[in-house]
Structures are given as C-alpha cells and as structure tokens.
Amino acid sequence: MFLDDFYALAGGRMCIAAEQASQFAKQMAGDYNPIHDPDARRFCVPGDLLFALVLARHGLSQRMIFYFRGMVGADVPLTIRECEDGMLRVVDDAGKEYLCVERSGETTREPAVIEAFTRRYIAFSGRNFPHFLQPLMKSHGVMFNPQRPLVIYDSMGFTLDTLDIASLDVEFAGSSFEINGKRGEAHLEFRMVSGGESVGSGSKKLVVSGLQPYDAEVMDAFVEDFNRRKRNYATA
C-alpha cells in the first residue's frame, strides 16, 4: 500500500511515529507547517494522514464528512472503529476520539481508485498555506501569531457523482473567512474534475487561532521562511 511508509501496525492498531508523520506531510502533501516537525513542541500527526488511512482501510464512499476532534501525538496506538450507526471513529486505547467520519452512497475498495483520489486531494490540501490562507487573511486584515502559528483542521466533506474516476484533478473553487474575536474560520471550497467533466465538489474548514492585525512585513518574512524550509528539504 502506498501509505506503508507512514505508519506501523502493532497488535492490530496503527501507530504513527513523529518521523513518519513528518515525511508524509512533506513528501505527500508538500506541507511544511512546523507543527509536523518531529521535534516540534506541539507536534501533531497531519489530519490528512488520518484521512488517507481511513480511505485505504475502509474504502471511498460517494459522500463523506470528516470531523477532526483532536490532535494526535506521536506513537499513539489508534483503531478505526466501524460503529453500529455506520460512522467510522478513530480512537486511542482510552477511547478518546480523534476523527469521526460520516459516509453514504456507494463505496469502492478498488486500491487504484482510492490511491488516485487520496493523492490528488492531499496535494490540494497541502497548499492551505501560503497559497490559500495567506491572501485570504490579508483580504480580511488579520493573520495568525507568527510566533505561535496555530491552524487546526476542523472538518472536510465531499460528494462524488460517480466513483468511476480513472483520473482526477482537485481544483480550488473559492473561499471565505469568518472572524470571531481572536479566532477565525476559513472555508475552502473545491471541485473534482475527471476527463474534463465535473464529478463532485467539497469544502474544508480550518480554525485559525490567535488572530492579530495583518502585518505585511512580518507575514512576508514568515512566508519566505516557509518557502526556505521547503527548498532546504527538497535539496537535502
């Protein structure tokens, strides 16, 4: 499976090491958020890795909504429970829930279809910052605290008209930003295209904490540092 390098199985449970999570973020998603660095003080496993593992192990359904409940640390044994209500829940040994998934419609377990869909979505999702978030925050005159940038994956959902998708592209389709004091909610819309035809649509919600007035000089320096990290990783 194309995800084999990014987790391990132990006693039927999934364990994700900090280095595996970091490699997934950078190699698969192009996500250089410092929170996914192995030595980060507030390290967490990328939400898109949990998303990918759910699809790989339980299939791709036409309609799915993913609710992210908490940040997963390194080496936490995880289980995907298929509940009586049809929901999928990713939990640890204590029963703490990190991800809840609603699904309906037809489901495919065809590995090639699931891998193609997963790769395309993750590549899109990894562009959250700076591609989508930075201009969105700028247009609303706010930004996160560059000393403690915290952007949390809250939820994501999509609807596919068909699962007969030999090839797929995920395209940005618009955004909005809601501000409530020091907290902001970014909504990113996307559409899925196969063979030049629209085959579905979706949206994701990100929570941005610690909002402060936008400072172009500070944000430009933050973006440059982000891009530098990306260049250094690519040439390492």
Secondary structure, DSSP 8 states (H G I E B T S, - for coil): -TTGGG-EEETTEEE--HHHHHHIIIIIT----GGGSTT-TT----HHHHHHHHHHHH-EEEEEEEEE-S---TT--BEEEE-TTS-EEEE-TT--EEEEEEEEEEEE--HHHHHHHHHHHHHHHTTIIIIIHHHHHHHTTEE--TTS--EEEEEEEEEES-S--SS-EEEEEEEEEEEETTEEEEEEEEEEEETTEEEEEEEEEEEE-S-EE--HHHHHHHHHHHHHHHHHHHH-
